Amino acid sequence: MLYCPEMGIGENIRRAREAAGLTQRQLAKRVGVTFQSVNQWESGGRFQMERLPRIAMALKTTVARLYGLPEGLDPLEQEVIDLFRRESPQEQARMLRILRATRDHE
């Protein structure tokens, strides 16, 4: 499926929804909004930016793809990011301290 930054996020949401085989009502239910909200997004209307991660999850895509941006990560980089995200906030903070300390000593 082609996501395109020139089309706008609304069009990309529509394309991703259709590719996922979802109706506007089904997507709305997964995101926790009305189907009118989904219709408004797809028509280029405003929406709350904080909903984007949930929309992306419901559509089994990424926020970057909804914006039409290239993913830009190789599989190993993506695996590291996915592993990091599974950690607790405390463990993430610990890992970041180690990375920063390593970088500072280079």
N, C-alpha and C positions, 0 to 999 in steps of 0.2 A: 504494500500500500504506500502511496506517495503522500508524504506530509510536506507541506510547502509553507515557508514563512510568509510569502507574498499573499497567500490566501487568508491568513489570519487564523487565530486560534479557534474561533467558532467553527469555521469550515473544517479544520483539522479534527475537532471534537466530533463533528458530524461524521466525517469519514471513518474515524476510529470506532465510533458507535455502530455504524453500519457494518464495518468489517467484523466486529464482534457479534453481529447478529442480534443486537439489542434494539428495542424500541425506545423512544424518548421516555416513556413511562417506566420501563425497566431500568434504564440508567438513573432516572430520578430516584427510584426506590433504593438503588444501591448507594447513591450519594447522600440520600436523605433530604431531597428537595422536591418541589413539585415538577410535574412534567412541563409546566409553563416556563419554569426557570431554565430547563434544558433547551426548550425551544428558543428562549431569549438568547442563551449563549450561542447557539448555532446560527442565529440570525445576526450575530455581531453585537449583541447587547452586552451590557456590563455584567460582571459577576465578581464574587469575592475571590481574590487571589488565593486565600488560604484553602479554598476548596480544590485547587488544582491537584495536589497530591492524591486526594481521595478520588477525583475524577479519573486520573491516570491509573490508579489501582483498579478501579471498577472496569476500565477499558483494557486492562492488562498491557499498558504501555507506560511511557515515562513522560514527565512534564516537559523535558527537552523535546521529545518527539511531538507533543501537542503544540509546541511553539514552532515546530518545523525545523528544529536545529539538529545538526548531526550529533550522534551519540559521542563519537570521538574517542572512545575507550576501547582498548584491546581487551580480549577475554580475561587476561590475568589481572589487569587493572580493575575490571568490573568485579571479579571474584574477591579481590582485596576489599573493595568498597562494600560489597554485600556482607562479607565477614565482619567488617567493622560495624556495620549497622545492626547486626545481631547482638552486639555486646551491650552490656548495661551502660548507662551514662557515666558511672564511675570508672568503668573499665575503658571506655572511650577516652575519657579525660586522661587517664594514666597512659594510654597509648600515645596520645597527642604530646604529652610531656616528654616521653621517650624520643619521639620523632623530632621534636624541636631541639632537644638537647643534642641529639645526633647531628642535626643540621648545623647547630651553632659551633660544633667542634670540627667541622670540615674546613 
